[in-house]
Amino acid sequence: MTRPEATAIAQAFLPPSRFGNRYNYYYVRSKLASDPLYDGICAMLQHSRAPLLDLGCGLGLLAHALRQKGIALPYRGVDNDAGKIASARQAAGRRALDAVEFAHIDLATQLPDHCGSVALLDVLQFLPPVAQSRLLDAAIGMLAPGAVLLLRTGLDDGSWRARTTRAVDRFSRWTRWMNAGPRRYPDPDDLRARFAAAGLSAEFSPLFGRTPFNNWRIVAKHA
C-alpha cells in the first residue's frame, strides 16, 4: 500500500482530541505502508464474493485494505480484545465502510456461525496446540464451495527468521500491545497433513516483504 493510502486509512484512527493518544494512528500508518500482508491477502480475494470472517481481526485493517482495493465482499471481524474492537468500529464508521461489522468474541471459548471464506492472520501462534487444532478444524468447516481459508503465520522451521519472529511476538506481549504471548508456531508438515486430510489443497508462499519475520501466506481450498 502506498504511503498516502496508508495515511488516509490511519487518519480514521486519530483520537477525537488533538491531545489524545495517537499510538493507533502511527501504528496503522506504518503497518499498512510496510507490511506485505494486506496486498498478499487482497490478491487472493479480488475475485471472491463469498462473505469473509476475519478471526482475530485486531483493529480491522483488512477491512480497510479490501475496500481500498475495491473488494466489496461482506466482512465480519472478531477479536478477544475489546479495546481493539471498539477502535475498529469507530474507524470503520468514520470511513463509512459498507457491509463491515465487528464483534468482541473470545475465540478460545466460542466461534461465530459462518459460511464463506475465513482469514486467520497472525493468530495461530498465540494459541496452545489443542486450541490451534480446534480453531483450524472449525475454520475448515466454515468454508463454502469456492471459498478460501487464508492464513498468515510464522512457521516452526528452525530458521533465523523464526527466532526473530518469536522474539518480537514476546516483546509485543511484554509491551501489552498483544494480550497474549506466542504459545506454539505451527509445523508446516503438520498443516499440510491436516489440509490434505480435510480434502483441501494448500499453497504456502513466503510473505516476508521488507521485514525480518518468518511470515507465510497459506491459502487452502477444496481441491
Disulfide bonds with the S-S distance in Angstrom:
none
